[in-house]
Amino acid sequence: MTQTVKIGIIGSGGIANAHAQCYKKMSDVEIVAVADLVPGKAAEFIQRLELKNAVPFEDHQELLELDLDGVSVCTPNVAHHKTSVDSLLAGKHVLVEKPLSITLEQGIDMVETSLKMNKMLTVGFQPRYDPNMQLVKEIVSSGELGNVYYVQTGGGRRRGMPQGTFIKKALAGAGAMADIGCYSLDLALNTLGYPKPISVSAYTSNLFGTNPDHHPEAENFEVEDFGIALIRLEGGKVINFKVSWAMHMDTLGPTLFLGTNAGLKLTPAGQGPWSGVWDGGIGSIDLFHDVIGQHVDTSIPVKKHNLNIFYEKVRAFVKAIQEGKNIAPIPAEQILINQAIIDGILRSAEAGKEVSISIPELRPAKI
Ligand SMILES: NC(=O)c1ccc[n+]([C@@H]2O[C@H](COP(=O)([O-])OP(=O)(O)OC[C@H]3O[C@@H](n4cnc5c(N)ncnc54)[C@H](O)[C@@H]3O)[C@@H](O)[C@H]2O)c1
């Protein structure tokens, strides 16, 4: 018989709603408790979503005293570290929303705690479940492109700056680079097999966010709304990474993989201001190669699907708990590399020069 998985949700805002809707569709999952530090918010969430038998808390530590298998961490970025570490220390598996943390040090602590406690820490990067993202990885991994030495990725919105906790440095850690950029970075790094980053040279700006004509909370806007970075990776590879929350342009260009035998171009499915391949919306995949010396452009059919990739990520967490092998579907160890790059981007932009990226050897955390 399949194990019924008992879940707690920490943070009951927008994305918690999406997690809860997914869990509710699963007959082998019970949402046992919800915690939100705003008084009454968890109770209202439970009532609105008709989570029968779920108990509300204001303090996540009280939620963690319950018999739970896993926890969805759905708080703003600033609280990912504490709530995830506390959950792992309480012996629960954790699905934490993206980005992993607001600093690299926090991310390291989270991963080391999961290693020490032998509990899964997986990160909510739903584009990994997009069949076309998987197809791109399959094509690049097959060797069809030869040695891939350059990736251009990123993208973003003509207008699409969030508000509230997303724009305060102390709460979000970073702006567009971490919020939507982390997906594009994962697309590039996961496709390449997560090579180690060596250094980064970056520029960031916030010329839209700090302008009251463009943002209602301009005086509180502390993060970047645009950024570009040249990221050097081991093996002589380089990523040209660019992201915007706002710009006077329709697109920052396609995602490109240049290899010694062929190149791959990904263009977004939509034309709208929020469209981009970074969120799983791949519209076309084109291969540029030579056949007996002739330049040939081959359109690779994109996979049509009705998958709800958000559901797939939540389901993968539940399945991994049931399998009991402690294999995180999207291991935080990988996403730590993503976090280290974002950390390097912010340091480089501030210093105005290239900076090196180093990730210390992970060791079990001291409790
Ligand atoms: N994967 C995705 O597609 C996606 C989309 C949007 C947001 N997110 C991520 O989800 C996270 C939450 O975003 P959101 O839009 O739901 O924010 P939100 O502000 O709507 O909700 C966050 C909730 O967490 C609560 N909270 C804060 N600190 C807490 C703590 N210590 N303990 C308990 N509750 C706490 C807040 O009171 C709030 O109710 C962010 O990290 C964001 O980056 C992911």
The ligand as an SDF file (V2000), in Angstrom:
LIG
                    3D

 44 48  0  0  0  0  0  0  0  0999 V2000
    8.0610   28.6800   -7.9360 N   0  0  0  0  0  0  0  0  0  0  0  0
    7.3620   29.7200   -8.3200 C   0  0  0  0  0  0  0  0  0  0  0  0
    6.8060   29.7630   -9.4080 O   0  0  0  0  0  0  0  0  0  0  0  0
    7.2270   30.8880   -7.4000 C   0  0  0  0  0  0  0  0  0  0  0  0
    6.3340   31.9290   -7.7410 C   0  0  0  0  0  0  0  0  0  0  0  0
    6.1760   32.9750   -6.8290 C   0  0  0  0  0  0  0  0  0  0  0  0
    6.9060   33.0110   -5.6630 C   0  0  0  0  0  0  0  0  0  0  0  0
    7.7960   32.0010   -5.3830 N   0  0  0  0  0  0  0  0  0  0  0  0
    8.5890   32.0160   -4.1490 C   0  0  0  0  0  0  0  0  0  0  0  0
    7.7160   31.6920   -3.0700 O   0  0  0  0  0  0  0  0  0  0  0  0
    8.1200   32.3960   -1.8980 C   0  0  0  0  0  0  0  0  0  0  0  0
    6.9160   33.1010   -1.3010 C   0  0  0  0  0  0  0  0  0  0  0  0
    6.3680   33.9970   -2.2360 O   0  0  0  0  0  0  0  0  0  0  0  0
    4.8460   34.4530   -2.1460 P   0  0  0  0  0  0  0  0  0  0  0  0
    4.5710   35.1970   -3.3900 O   0  0  0  0  0  0  0  0  0  0  0  0
    3.9760   33.3170   -1.7610 O   0  0  0  0  0  0  0  0  0  0  0  0
    4.9300   35.4840   -0.9090 O   0  0  0  0  0  0  0  0  0  0  0  0
    3.7370   35.9680    0.0420 P   0  0  0  0  0  0  0  0  0  0  0  0
    4.2150   37.2080    0.6590 O   0  0  0  0  0  0  0  0  0  0  0  0
    2.4410   35.9610   -0.7310 O   0  0  0  0  0  0  0  0  0  0  0  0
    3.6110   34.8130    1.1500 O   0  0  0  0  0  0  0  0  0  0  0  0
    4.5790   34.5330    2.1030 C   0  0  0  0  0  0  0  0  0  0  0  0
    3.8950   34.2160    3.4230 C   0  0  0  0  0  0  0  0  0  0  0  0
    4.8780   33.7510    4.3540 O   0  0  0  0  0  0  0  0  0  0  0  0
    4.5740   34.3080    5.6280 C   0  0  0  0  0  0  0  0  0  0  0  0
    5.7810   34.2650    6.4430 N   0  0  0  0  0  0  0  0  0  0  0  0
    6.8680   35.0770    6.4080 C   0  0  0  0  0  0  0  0  0  0  0  0
    7.8050   34.6680    7.2820 N   0  0  0  0  0  0  0  0  0  0  0  0
    7.3070   33.5700    7.8940 C   0  0  0  0  0  0  0  0  0  0  0  0
    7.8050   32.7050    8.9040 C   0  0  0  0  0  0  0  0  0  0  0  0
    9.0090   32.8820    9.4480 N   0  0  0  0  0  0  0  0  0  0  0  0
    7.0140   31.6960    9.3080 N   0  0  0  0  0  0  0  0  0  0  0  0
    5.7830   31.5130    8.7870 C   0  0  0  0  0  0  0  0  0  0  0  0
    5.2610   32.3090    7.8080 N   0  0  0  0  0  0  0  0  0  0  0  0
    6.0200   33.3190    7.3640 C   0  0  0  0  0  0  0  0  0  0  0  0
    4.0420   35.6810    5.3300 C   0  0  0  0  0  0  0  0  0  0  0  0
    3.2880   36.1930    6.4020 O   0  0  0  0  0  0  0  0  0  0  0  0
    3.2100   35.4210    4.0700 C   0  0  0  0  0  0  0  0  0  0  0  0
    1.8920   35.0730    4.4060 O   0  0  0  0  0  0  0  0  0  0  0  0
    9.2490   33.3250   -2.3300 C   0  0  0  0  0  0  0  0  0  0  0  0
   10.4710   32.7520   -1.9440 O   0  0  0  0  0  0  0  0  0  0  0  0
    9.1450   33.3760   -3.8410 C   0  0  0  0  0  0  0  0  0  0  0  0
   10.3970   33.5770   -4.4760 O   0  0  0  0  0  0  0  0  0  0  0  0
    7.9360   30.9380   -6.2150 C   0  0  0  0  0  0  0  0  0  0  0  0
  1  2  1  0
  2  3  2  0
  2  4  1  0
  4  5  1  0
  4 44  2  0
  5  6  2  0
  6  7  1  0
  7  8  2  0
  8  9  1  0
  8 44  1  0
  9 10  1  0
  9 42  1  0
 10 11  1  0
 11 12  1  0
 11 40  1  0
 12 13  1  0
 13 14  1  0
 14 15  2  0
 14 16  1  0
 14 17  1  0
 17 18  1  0
 18 19  2  0
 18 20  1  0
 18 21  1  0
 21 22  1  0
 22 23  1  0
 23 24  1  0
 23 38  1  0
 24 25  1  0
 25 26  1  0
 25 36  1  0
 26 27  1  0
 26 35  1  0
 27 28  2  0
 28 29  1  0
 29 30  1  0
 29 35  2  0
 30 31  1  0
 30 32  2  0
 32 33  1  0
 33 34  2  0
 34 35  1  0
 36 37  1  0
 36 38  1  0
 38 39  1  0
 40 41  1  0
 40 42  1  0
 42 43  1  0
M  CHG  2   8   1  16  -1
M  END
$$$$
